[in-house]
């Protein structure tokens, strides 16, 4: 999905305490870092077919300002992005992110 198309679908981020604490305790990822990757280009956003049983879910692969590669799983509700999980990308996800970056590079 084009990031700009995704940005048209929401106005703000929303957090629930359970997911917020889980990301900090299990993955050492702050809410700020999860949100930050959506505004650092390039960001790769895809529909998550596997986890979309009850509602449509998406995942984003991106980097923080400190160059941390993150996977962020989200759901859209009432024009709000609710972060379900945020964690470091695994090797396969880094490769997908880097390959996508090369393919879409203007140079």
Secondary structure, 3 states (H helix, E strand, C coil): CCHHHHHCCCCEEECCHHHHHHHHHHHCCCHHHHHHHHHCCCCEEEECHHHCCCCCEEEEEEECCCCCEEEEEEEEECCEEEEEEEEECCHHHHHHHHHHHHHCCCC
